[in-house]
Amino acid sequence: MRSIQCLTALVAVAAIGSAVPLQARDHLTGEAKLAKILDGRTAGKPVDCVPITQIRSTEIIDRTAIVYTGSNGTLYVNRPSGANFLDDDDILVSEPYNGQACRIDIIRLIDRGSRMPSGSIGLNDFTPYPRPPKPPKAG
């Protein structure tokens, strides 16, 4: 009898837990995380390539995009073909030509834990999001 009560309580807790939205239990969805990163920025005209020397860092947004941070603070968002393969725990491996990351490049993905290939993606246009202008100083 006691085991039936414990089992009933466990099922009730599981049902309540599954009613909580995934974002609240786990983390933000890819689109929500990207929106948070871009908050306050306005999209510029998409470009085909970004010079590698201007890229300071990259961040994978799960199943959504790759965000390249430029040395001047501009964020370049690339929504690649095959974005469903993107995992923020992957390592990006690219072979840029002419010192640029371009929309025609194929990026290989390597699983960080196993070091095994986990897929590949094709880059698309890079949409720049420059830093928002600083408000004028009062006084």
Residue, then its C-alpha position, 0 to 999 in steps of 0.5 A: m500500500r505504501s509503495i502505491q502511495c509513493l508511486t502515485a506521488l512520484v507520478a504527480v510530481a512528474a506531471i507537474g514538472s512536465a507542465v513547466p515550460l522547457q525554457a523555465r526548466d532548462h535554458l532559453t530557446g535558440e531564438a530567445k537567446l539570440a534575441k537577448i544577445l541582440d537586444g538594443r541593436t539594429a540589423g544592418k545590410p547583410v554582407d557576403c563575407v567578414p574578414i577573419t582578422q576582424i573576428r574576435s570570437t564566435e558563439i553557437i546558438d543552439r539550432t539557430a545561428i552563429v554569432y561572430t563578434g567583430s573587433n569593433g563590437t559589431l555582432y555578425v549573425n549567420r543563420p546557416s543552412g543546416a542550423n538544426f545541427l548546431d549545438d553550443d557544445d560543438i567546435l567549429v572547424s573552418e578553412p577560410y579562403n582569402g582570409q575571410a569567412c564567407r557565405i559559401d563556406i562549409i563549416r564542420l562541427i566536432d563534438r567537444g566531448s567525444r571529438m567526433p564529427s557531428g555534422s556540417i553546415g553551409l554559411n549564409d549571409f552575415t547580418p551585422y548588428p553594430r553597437p548601439p550609439k552611446p547616449p549623450k552625456a547630460g550636463 
